[in-house]
Amino acid sequence: MKIYTKTGDKGYTSLIGGTRVPKHHLRIESYGTVDELNSYIGLIRDQQMSEYDKDVLKQIQDRLFTIGSSLAADPEKSKMQIPDLHLADIELLEQEMDRMNETLPQLRHFILPGGNNTISYCHIARCVCRRAERLSVHLAEESTVDEKVNIYLNRLSDYLFTLARMVAHTDKVPENQWIPRL
């Protein structure tokens, strides 16, 4: 399989199913942002953290490929079998957040991003995840999107926030609390 197709040079690309759309199409923006998120998750996995957390992040990366496949398919024309997202995938994120929250101090303030590279990467990924969710929700208003996709992206941004807090806690980095000026 060649990496280039010579069919996208004029600003159009194909969805799974063959439909040609402009590269700025909301469906392309949606799965492109999920791909960007997946790259940031890879960057987080490359940091110093437990093998357990790296394994969870790899599972998340796999689910993001599943989501990308779902978003890249034309719901009216695609006959290709694509992987499914399951409720258990969402539950894993919730279980992981519950596990981390057992150790973390109670959240009493908003947290400013930063502290060390890993914490910052988690916050960047969280923001990209929120953008992916906004785009996917917008797409769902115009076209078919599996509702589990939007739920997963919502939980994933919460997971990434919690992971940033857990990294700070494990690395003994004080949380960067926002104390509003009054």
Secondary structure, 3 states (H helix, E strand, C coil): CCCCCCCCCCCEEECECCCEEECCCHHHHHHHHHHHHHHHHHHHHCCCCCHHHHHHHHHHHHHHHHHHHHHHECCCCCCCCCCCCCHHHHHHHHHHHHHHHCCCCCCCCEECCCCCHHHHHHHHHHHHHHHHHHHHHHHHHHCCCCHHHHHHHHHHHHHHHHHHHHHHHHCCCCCCEECCCC
